[in-house]
Amino acid sequence: MDSWPGAKRIALSLVVNVEEGAERSVARGDKGMEPVDELGMVVKDPIRSYPNESNYRFGIQVGAKRVIGLLDKHGVAATWTVCGQALESAPWLGKAISARGDEAASHGYRWQFQFRMNEEEERAFIARSTNAIEKATGQRPCGWLSRYLTTDNTRRLLAEAGYVYHMDDFSAEWPFMDEDGLPIVVLPYQLDTNDMKMWSNAGYTPRQWLDYLIDSIDFLHDTTEVPVMMSVGLHLRIIGRPGRAAMLDRFLSHVSTLPDVWVTRRDAIAAHFRATAQADDQL
């Protein structure tokens, strides 16, 4: 693959994770509360953490509309990795994602680990997520991002379910085909550019995050001679806060000044890579 469409050298992928409404909660029948908590209050007892619940609720009630507003302002496309249950509880968001022409990829049905699932449980989990997202958005997801840990069966089950690409990989800055011969494209993701850094590290400021994003894309723009990818992971409850949203706004303004950047959906990246790889094989 010599370049991205339009002779671009960098494919920038904005990945908006929608976990709010699908996190662990005693109110939804879980044995404990979601431990991922900006307040730093990990509640191990089977009681409700109302502050943490409200923080996640902010993501849907405020953060989602703020993110959509920024994407609209800059006229850029995004991939939303959504939990099926989250869209079931906020059906307006599924419609909004499709209305702006964005991609809905799967982040599972619940925001939960898959590594404890046996093959049949994981197959059912994938199917339930797929069906819920298709019902909510009108589009069948073709990409998958797990919650961190997967099984030896995950990628095979995704291929069997018709998925085109898989994101649970951090090994490269470009797409590649599954090493075991499965008909699925691996689209590596990035954690270093993820807004979760501003949740997991209290000393990591929004301005530091912005500087890191700009340094990353500028370095790629100035040094790369082959087509590469850069991913920016976002979360509604995190980037939706005003001071953080302002940094995303500035980053997207900066990106607009770089002529060699293709801001696009991940399914478009996978499709271009697969088409180019097939053409190369025929030479």
N, C-alpha and C positions, 0 to 999 in steps of 0.2 A: 504494500500500500504506500504510494508516494505522497499522498496528501489527503486532506479532508475536502469536501465539496468547496468549490470556489478557490481552490489552491490554498486553503487555510492550513496552518500548521498546528493549531491548538484547538481541541474540542473541549469546551467548558461545559460541564454538566452540573446544573443546580439540582440537588436532590432534597426535596422537602419531605421529611419523615412525619407521618401522621400516626402517632401512638396514643394520643390523648383519647380516652374513652375505651381503650383496650388494655390499659395497664392493670396490674394486680390491684384488687380492691376487695376488702371484706364486704362491701356493699353489693358486689357482684358475685359473692359466694366463694371468694378465695379464702384460704386459711390465714393469709397475712396481707399486709399492705405493700404497695410498690416501694422497694428500697431506693430507687433512683429519685432523690429528693434534694432540691436545691437548698433547702433549709438545713441539711445535714442532720436531720432527725430520723434515724432509721428505727422504725417501730417494729420490734420483733414479736410483740404480743398480738393476738388475734383481735385487735381493736382498730377502729377506723382512725386514720390520720386526716382529719378534716382540712388542715392547712395544705397538705400535699394534694389532696383531691382538688382543692380550689385552684392550686397552681396549674394542674393539668387542665382544669376547666377553662382557665384563662386562654390556653392555647387555642381552643375551639371558638370561644366567645369573642376573643379580641385578636389573638395572634394570627389566625388564619386570614382574616380580612385584611390585616395589615400587610401580610406577605403577598397576598393577591394584588393589593394596591401597588406595591413596589414592582412586582413583575409586570403589571400593566404599564406603570410609569415608564419603565425602560424597554418595554416591548420585547421581552425575552421569554423563551419557552422553558419549562421545567419538567422534571419527572417527579411525581409525588409517590413515594413508597408508603403505601397506606395499609393499615390493618383493617381487615374486613369489618370487624366489630365496631371500629371507630366510625366508619361511614354509616353503619346501621344506626348508630345513635346520633349522627349528624348528617342526615341525607342531603341537606343543602350543599354541603361541601363537595360531595361526589358530583353533583350537578355543576357546581362552579368550576371544578377541575376540567370537566369535559367542555364546558361552555367556552373556556379560553383556549381550547385546543391543546391542553397539556396531556401528558401521559400518566396513567395510573398504573404503577407497578405494585407488586405485592410485598408486604412486610409481615406476612402471616395473617391468620385470622385474629388471634390475640397477640399482644406483644409479649411473647413467652419463648423460652428456650425449646429447641427441638431435639437437643442431644439426648434427652431422656425418653424419647418416643421410639417404639419399635416400628418396623416398616409399615405395618398397616395403619398404625396411629398417625404416622407422618404423612402417608398417602391421603388419609382422610382430612388431615389438617390442611394440606395443600389444596385439596378439592374444595373444602369449605371456604377457604380464603378466596380462591379464584372465583367461585360462584357469587360470593357476597360483593366483591369488587365489581364484577360484571353487572350485577343487578343495580348497584349504586351509581355506576358511571356510564353504563351502556357500552363499555369497552372491556374486552377480555384481557387481563394483564398478561404480558409476555416476558416480564422481568421479575426477578425475585431477590430480596434482601432479607436475610434471617436476623434474628436477635443474637448476634455473636456466634454461638456455637451450633454446629450442624452435626449430621451423622454421615456415615460412609454411604448412605443411600440417597442423601438429599439431591445431589445433582442428577443422578439417574432418574429419580422420581419426577423431578422437574421436567426433564427431557420427555419422559413418558406422558406427562400432562400437557405437553405442547409448548412449554416455555422456550423462549428464544435465547435469553441470556440470564446469567447468574452473577451476582455482585459480591459474594462473600469471598473476596480475594484482595490482597493488598500488595501483590508481588511485582506489579509493573505499572507503567504509565501509558499503556496501550492495550487494545483488545487482543485476545488470542482464543483459539479454539480449545475446547476441553482436551487435556493431555491424554485421556483414556479413550478418545475416539467418539465420545458422545456428541450428538449433533446440537451442541449448545455453545454459545459464545460466552467467554468469561470477560466481563467488563469490570476491571479492578476499581475499587472504591478507595477513599482516603479518610484517615482519621485525624491527621495532623491539621487539616483545614476545616474540621468539623466544629460547628458552634457548641457542641457538647463540652469543649474545653472550658467554656465560660461557666459551666455548671459544675464540672468535676474538679475544677481548680479555682478556688475563691480568689486567688491572687492574679488570675489571668483576665485582664481587662478587655472590654470591647475594642479599645484602641489598639491593643497589642494584636488582637485577632485580625483587625483590618490591616495592620502593617504586615502581618504574616501572609495574608492572602495576596496583597499587592506585590510583596517581595517574591512570592511563589510564581505568580503569573508573569511578572516582569522578567524573572530569571529564565523561565521557559521561552518567553517571547524573544529574548536576546540571545539565547544559546542553542536552542534546539534546531536541528536540521532535518529531523524526521517528524512525522505526525504523532503527537502525543495527546493525552487526555489530562484534564484536571477536574477533580470533583470537589464540590462544596456542599457538605451535608448541613441541613438546616432542620430545626425543630420548632414547631409553632409556639410552644410554651417558653422557648429560649429566645430565638431571634425576634419573636413578636413583641418583646419589651422595647420601649421607645429608644433607649440608648444603644441597644444592639441593632435594632432596625435601621437606625441612622448610619451605622457602619456598613450594613449591607447595601444601603442606598449609595454610599460613597464608593464602595467597591464596584458596583455595577456601572456607575458613572465612569470610573477609571477604565473598566473593560471596554466601554464604548469608544475609547480613544485608541485602542489597539487594533490595527487592521487585519491581523492574522488570526483572530479568535472567532471560532464558530460556537455560539451559545445555542445549545440544542437539547433535545430529548435523548434519553439513553437508547430508546428503541431505534432512533434514527442513526445513532453511532453504530449500533450492532448491525443494522441493515446495510450501512455503507461498508463496514468492514467485511461482512459476509459476501456481499456482491463483489467487492474488490478481490477478496481471497479466491473466490471461484473463478474470476476472470484471470487471475495470475496462474491458477492451476491449469487453465486451458491453453496457456501460451506454449 
